């Protein structure tokens, strides 16, 4: 059985990782032996869900007390690189929660550490298990939509994640806001479909010391160009629209098992085909097409375990995630104030003056 260490015991672990890990432990595929969290009560609460697990205040103590095969890192993003490198130094493979980290330099450090000890670095983008995006990625790869691809990708909603701390709203802790939280998923999807991204323009509404609630990017890829908009503040017309010389598709993030495709006869709803294993049997056994985000974490953990056991390709490698991180870095480095035309002009001027990239010297 694969010995697992959880680094971080916050909301994402309790909401999404705990159920598949308990199922896999019951199936005798894994043993969760340790949970690291500086909040000992929270760590003990999660550790208590597994038969042989103990809680630890830090990684040093956890690695001194036991050996592990896989570390699942779900600590705040600013700590991912240090925690991943510690896991590699102690012989672990790593599955790191998104965002991979907060800077491209740290992403490169993580990849170098994995390479040095010949261990796997997988990055947790559960939306890679959306069947509609997988099918459309194949359509684009096959050239079925033609050339001159353009896209519009939007996702917005009111922030409602049950955060355990205020780290998500502090740039020094989180590294960013809506773009680093939701936008990394979107950039990963676009990179999966079109190749490595280049940021042409970047706009956000972050003020000094805080993080952005809205972000708008103009992007260019080897196979496409378009815009990406993300919001923590209000709903948008969510979904991905791709237009090519030979066709169009529309994907709805709330309907993972179908997509719409334009044909000479109009728009058609197309059921998806791509599925993923749910166990560690050599042939893959039972397969799943997730209908919502929760089972995507199950498929994601199984995919990581199958990479360790059978050498199957990782859904998202450290190098692929580093490409997304590079785009995030470029977006933040070149961020301009996001126009808010619904505000009076004096409030718009005040917001531009307080923008985190403005010259405050």
JOSULZI-V725626 format. One record per helix or strand of 3 or more residues. SS is the DSSP state (A for helix, B for strand). FROM is the first residue (numbers start at 1). TO is the last residue. If there is no record, write none. Layout:
BEGIN
ss->(SS,SS)
from->(FROM,FROM)
to->(TO,TO)
END
This chain:
BEGIN
ss->(B,A,B,A,B,A,B,A,B,A,B,A,A,B,A,A,A,B,B,B,B,B,B,B,A,A,A)
from->(2,11,30,40,54,59,70,77,93,104,121,126,131,149,167,171,178,197,214,224,239,247,258,266,293,318,345)
to->(7,26,36,47,56,65,73,89,97,117,124,129,142,156,169,174,194,204,221,231,244,251,263,271,310,333,354)
END
